[in-house]
Amino acid sequence: MIGLSDGLGATLETQYRYEPYGKTRVLGQASRNTQQYTGRENDATRLYCYRARYYDPETGRFVSPDPIGWAAGQTNGYAYVGGDPIGYVDPDGLAPGDKNFGIKDPDFWKWWEAEKRKGSWFSENEPGFNPKKPLDIPNQQCADAIKQDYDMQKGQAQSNARPGRTGRTLALVVAEEAGSNR
């Protein structure tokens, strides 16, 4: 459930409940808010504008085929996120992307949640960096570096004599790749 508050942030005026494919139930006061499911605009037609095409949450399908065709990696050009709205996102109506950057290991995500509490990881210059969510992984390159660091730490815990360890921390790797001199 997602809710909108008044200008002071105190009173919940409007609440939105979403089913996985975006079918929406609005509770509370009517709102002019058009940004709803996945942050896309819900226009007067009750379709969501995903930039490249429109999406119908009632059917869980786009109303036109994917403009990039087979390059989207789906055999059904009308499908939304390959039939997996929990594991994938499609911010522009083109090919779906994995919101977990292809990392399926639940132990990694537990480790990452603990790591985020230790402080900042990413530079504001990093493509995809969100200042409102500065600890979210901003892009695939950072995700790969973080996963590599996790794998190395996990491997070192299993064997202190692991060959090939660079000794560089993830923060250093990310800072170097972002061009930041911290």
Secondary structure, 3 states (H helix, E strand, C coil): CEEEECCCCCCEEEEEEECCCCCEEEEECCCCCCECHHHCEECCCCCEECCCCEEECCCCEECCCCCCHHHHCCCCCCECHHHCCCCEECCCCCCCEECCCCCCCHHHHHHHHHHHCCCCCCCCCCCCCCCCCCCCCCCHHHHHHHHHHHHHHHHHHHCCCCCCCCCCCHHHHHHHHHCCCC
